[in-house]
Amino acid sequence: MIFLLLFVYNSTMAKIDELKEEIGAIKTYLGFIVAFIITIGAGVSKLFLDNSSELLLMLGVFGILVFAIIFAFLARVMHNKIKSLKDIK
């Protein structure tokens, strides 16, 4: 009987630990994406101020939009995983 209880306890803890690790990894990815957005934003603003290549300017703006969409998607995934931690019993 004790072995059964320990097995259930350990399997639940393993799921919680796995979800915590996934959430931590997503936080890291979100940090990288924020760094990319800031870096590309600085480059785009420099191109705009110098009246440089419009192609590079448009590619930079497009890159910022793509990274912003990826950020929103990953943030949503992270919040869903946090909500699923409540459901584990």
MDAnalysis code that builds the backbone (N, CA, C; Angstrom):
import MDAnalysis as mda
import numpy as np

u = mda.Universe.empty(267, n_residues=89, atom_resindex=np.repeat(np.arange(89), 3), trajectory=True)
u.add_TopologyAttr("name", ["N", "CA", "C"] * 89)
u.add_TopologyAttr("resid", np.arange(1, 90))
u.add_TopologyAttr("resname", ["MET", "ILE", "PHE", "LEU", "LEU", "LEU", "PHE", "VAL", "TYR", "ASN", "SER", "THR", "MET", "ALA", "LYS", "ILE", "ASP", "GLU", "LEU", "LYS", "GLU", "GLU", "ILE", "GLY", "ALA", "ILE", "LYS", "THR", "TYR", "LEU", "GLY", "PHE", "ILE", "VAL", "ALA", "PHE", "ILE", "ILE", "THR", "ILE", "GLY", "ALA", "GLY", "VAL", "SER", "LYS", "LEU", "PHE", "LEU", "ASP", "ASN", "SER", "SER", "GLU", "LEU", "LEU", "LEU", "MET", "LEU", "GLY", "VAL", "PHE", "GLY", "ILE", "LEU", "VAL", "PHE", "ALA", "ILE", "ILE", "PHE", "ALA", "PHE", "LEU", "ALA", "ARG", "VAL", "MET", "HIS", "ASN", "LYS", "ILE", "LYS", "SER", "LEU", "LYS", "ASP", "ILE", "LYS"])
u.atoms.positions = np.array([
    [0.822, -1.195, 0.000],
    [0.000, 0.000, 0.000],
    [0.869, 1.263, 0.000],
    [1.911, 1.254, 0.809],
    [2.805, 2.411, 0.885],
    [3.502, 2.627, -0.455],
    [3.858, 1.517, -1.123],
    [4.531, 1.639, -2.413],
    [3.620, 2.306, -3.444],
    [2.342, 1.977, -3.400],
    [1.383, 2.587, -4.317],
    [1.282, 4.096, -4.055],
    [1.208, 4.477, -2.798],
    [1.133, 5.896, -2.452],
    [2.401, 6.632, -2.877],
    [3.550, 6.016, -2.668],
    [4.804, 6.634, -3.076],
    [4.886, 6.773, -4.591],
    [4.382, 5.767, -5.309],
    [4.394, 5.823, -6.770],
    [3.522, 6.972, -7.273],
    [2.328, 7.107, -6.709],
    [1.426, 8.184, -7.122],
    [2.039, 9.536, -6.782],
    [2.632, 9.643, -5.593],
    [3.270, 10.890, -5.174],
    [4.429, 11.242, -6.102],
    [5.268, 10.268, -6.406],
    [6.429, 10.526, -7.255],
    [6.029, 10.868, -8.684],
    [4.997, 10.216, -9.209],
    [4.587, 10.526, -10.577],
    [3.989, 11.924, -10.657],
    [3.280, 12.341, -9.601],
    [2.727, 13.692, -9.587],
    [3.848, 14.712, -9.466],
    [4.807, 14.447, -8.618],
    [5.933, 15.366, -8.465],
    [6.744, 15.451, -9.764],
    [6.857, 14.327, -10.454],
    [7.599, 14.344, -11.715],
    [6.895, 15.233, -12.741],
    [5.570, 15.181, -12.778],
    [4.832, 16.026, -13.712],
    [4.999, 17.501, -13.361],
    [4.933, 17.805, -12.064],
    [5.093, 19.187, -11.627],
    [6.491, 19.685, -11.972],
    [7.496, 18.871, -11.690],
    [8.870, 19.273, -11.995],
    [9.078, 19.457, -13.491],
    [8.474, 18.590, -14.277],
    [8.600, 18.703, -15.733],
    [7.977, 20.012, -16.229],
    [6.786, 20.337, -15.705],
    [6.130, 21.581, -16.111],
    [6.936, 22.800, -15.664],
    [7.518, 22.727, -14.464],
    [8.345, 23.844, -13.992],
    [9.566, 24.043, -14.892],
    [10.159, 22.956, -15.323],
    [11.310, 23.056, -16.230],
    [10.904, 23.658, -17.570],
    [9.754, 23.249, -18.090],
    [9.273, 23.809, -19.355],
    [9.000, 25.299, -19.221],
    [8.403, 25.706, -18.104],
    [8.122, 27.120, -17.873],
    [9.427, 27.909, -17.785],
    [10.413, 27.347, -17.101],
    [11.713, 28.007, -17.009],
    [12.372, 28.164, -18.369],
    [12.263, 27.135, -19.203],
    [12.841, 27.220, -20.552],
    [12.121, 28.281, -21.381],
    [10.817, 28.345, -21.263],
    [10.054, 29.350, -22.014],
    [10.433, 30.750, -21.556],
    [10.667, 30.928, -20.247],
    [11.116, 32.236, -19.750],
    [12.446, 32.634, -20.398],
    [13.337, 31.673, -20.541],
    [14.623, 31.945, -21.179],
    [14.424, 32.357, -22.630],
    [13.564, 31.634, -23.346],
    [13.291, 31.973, -24.743],
    [12.681, 33.368, -24.855],
    [11.785, 33.719, -23.920],
    [11.181, 35.049, -23.939],
    [12.244, 36.128, -23.743],
    [13.208, 35.847, -22.890],
    [14.302, 36.798, -22.687],
    [15.117, 37.010, -23.946],
    [15.406, 35.920, -24.655],
    [16.137, 36.035, -25.921],
    [15.343, 36.847, -26.942],
    [14.056, 36.607, -27.002],
    [13.229, 37.310, -27.980],
    [13.181, 38.807, -27.662],
    [13.086, 39.149, -26.384],
    [13.108, 40.571, -26.009],
    [14.433, 41.197, -26.424],
    [15.528, 40.482, -26.212],
    [16.840, 40.999, -26.620],
    [16.900, 41.191, -28.133],
    [16.340, 40.249, -28.893],
    [16.319, 40.381, -30.354],
    [15.497, 41.596, -30.776],
    [14.343, 41.790, -30.148],
    [13.481, 42.922, -30.504],
    [14.191, 44.240, -30.209],
    [14.855, 44.325, -29.064],
    [15.571, 45.556, -28.721],
    [16.708, 45.807, -29.704],
    [17.444, 44.747, -30.032],
    [18.571, 44.898, -30.952],
    [18.105, 45.310, -32.346],
    [17.092, 44.637, -32.850],
    [16.581, 44.983, -34.178],
    [15.973, 46.385, -34.156],
    [15.304, 46.739, -33.072],
    [14.728, 48.081, -32.949],
    [15.791, 49.161, -32.991],
    [16.922, 48.911, -32.334],
    [18.019, 49.880, -32.374],
    [18.567, 50.010, -33.797],
    [18.692, 48.887, -34.487],
    [19.172, 48.928, -35.869],
    [18.209, 49.639, -36.792],
    [16.926, 49.380, -36.616],
    [15.911, 50.028, -37.449],
    [15.900, 51.532, -37.199],
    [15.994, 51.923, -35.931],
    [15.988, 53.364, -35.651],
    [17.234, 54.043, -36.229],
    [18.370, 53.366, -36.191],
    [19.597, 53.916, -36.785],
    [19.438, 54.061, -38.306],
    [18.858, 53.054, -38.945],
    [18.619, 53.131, -40.388],
    [17.662, 54.271, -40.718],
    [16.643, 54.446, -39.891],
    [15.671, 55.503, -40.136],
    [16.314, 56.879, -40.006],
    [17.124, 57.057, -38.968],
    [17.759, 58.360, -38.754],
    [18.790, 58.693, -39.833],
    [19.440, 57.672, -40.371],
    [20.446, 57.891, -41.411],
    [19.843, 57.939, -42.811],
    [18.534, 57.746, -42.936],
    [17.871, 57.659, -44.237],
    [18.578, 56.657, -45.141],
    [18.893, 55.497, -44.568],
    [19.608, 54.459, -45.304],
    [18.634, 53.612, -46.108],
    [19.083, 52.461, -46.457],
    [18.349, 51.543, -47.323],
    [16.938, 51.276, -46.805],
    [15.968, 51.546, -47.660],
    [14.577, 51.294, -47.278],
    [14.290, 49.811, -47.180],
    [14.988, 49.008, -47.968],
    [14.786, 47.559, -47.913],
    [15.172, 47.017, -46.544],
    [16.337, 47.421, -46.052],
    [16.764, 46.970, -44.733],
    [15.834, 47.484, -43.639],
    [15.361, 48.700, -43.799],
    [14.420, 49.271, -42.839],
    [13.142, 48.443, -42.781],
    [12.594, 48.105, -43.930],
    [11.368, 47.305, -43.976],
    [11.602, 45.884, -43.449],
    [12.753, 45.312, -43.770],
    [13.070, 43.984, -43.239],
    [13.188, 44.021, -41.715],
    [13.757, 45.092, -41.192],
    [13.867, 45.235, -39.740],
    [12.514, 45.361, -39.073],
    [11.642, 46.162, -39.652],
    [10.293, 46.314, -39.102],
    [9.552, 44.980, -39.171],
    [9.703, 44.276, -40.281],
    [9.077, 42.959, -40.413],
    [9.628, 41.995, -39.367],
    [10.939, 42.037, -39.122],
    [11.553, 41.176, -38.109],
    [11.015, 41.462, -36.720],
    [10.836, 42.749, -36.414],
    [10.273, 43.114, -35.109],
    [8.862, 42.551, -34.964],
    [8.066, 42.670, -36.020],
    [6.696, 42.140, -35.968],
    [6.689, 40.625, -35.785],
    [7.570, 39.933, -36.484],
    [7.636, 38.475, -36.364],
    [8.022, 38.080, -34.939],
    [9.045, 38.735, -34.390],
    [9.462, 38.413, -33.021],
    [8.398, 38.787, -32.002],
    [7.642, 39.847, -32.249],
    [6.559, 40.213, -31.344],
    [5.464, 39.153, -31.348],
    [5.162, 38.602, -32.516],
    [4.161, 37.535, -32.610],
    [4.657, 36.279, -31.901],
    [5.921, 35.944, -32.093],
    [6.495, 34.782, -31.411],
    [6.464, 34.995, -29.906],
    [6.779, 36.211, -29.454],
    [6.742, 36.522, -28.024],
    [5.341, 36.311, -27.467],
    [4.324, 36.828, -28.173],
    [2.943, 36.684, -27.708],
    [2.549, 35.212, -27.640],
    [2.945, 34.432, -28.630],
    [2.624, 33.006, -28.642],
    [3.276, 32.286, -27.466],
    [4.568, 32.544, -27.237],
    [5.268, 31.880, -26.137],
    [4.725, 32.315, -24.779],
    [4.351, 33.585, -24.653],
    [3.764, 34.052, -23.396],
    [2.444, 33.340, -23.121],
    [1.669, 33.132, -24.164],
    [0.393, 32.424, -23.997],
    [0.625, 30.964, -23.603],
    [1.590, 30.327, -24.234],
    [1.916, 28.943, -23.890],
    [2.367, 28.853, -22.435],
    [3.189, 29.811, -22.002],
    [3.677, 29.797, -20.635],
    [2.523, 29.967, -19.647],
    [1.613, 30.873, -19.921],
    [0.482, 31.075, -19.018],
    [-0.420, 29.849, -18.968],
    [-0.593, 29.177, -20.098],
    [-1.390, 27.946, -20.101],
    [-0.726, 26.861, -19.264],
    [0.594, 26.771, -19.330],
    [1.308, 25.779, -18.531],
    [1.229, 26.115, -17.045],
    [1.281, 27.393, -16.710],
    [1.141, 27.794, -15.310],
    [-0.248, 27.449, -14.803],
    [-1.265, 27.686, -15.625],
    [-2.623, 27.326, -15.223],
    [-2.781, 25.814, -15.058],
    [-2.077, 25.047, -15.881],
    [-2.201, 23.589, -15.783],
    [-1.530, 23.036, -14.529],
    [-0.660, 23.824, -13.891],
    [-0.056, 23.372, -12.630],
    [-1.110, 23.222, -11.537],
    [-2.169, 24.044, -11.599],
    [-3.230, 23.950, -10.587],
    [-4.007, 22.647, -10.718],
    [-4.085, 22.123, -11.930],
    [-4.909, 20.937, -12.178],
    [-4.234, 19.629, -11.789],
    [-2.931, 19.665, -11.547],
    [-2.225, 18.437, -11.200],
    [-2.485, 18.119, -9.734],
    [-2.939, 16.909, -9.507],
    [-3.223, 16.468, -8.127],
    [-2.491, 15.210, -7.813],
])
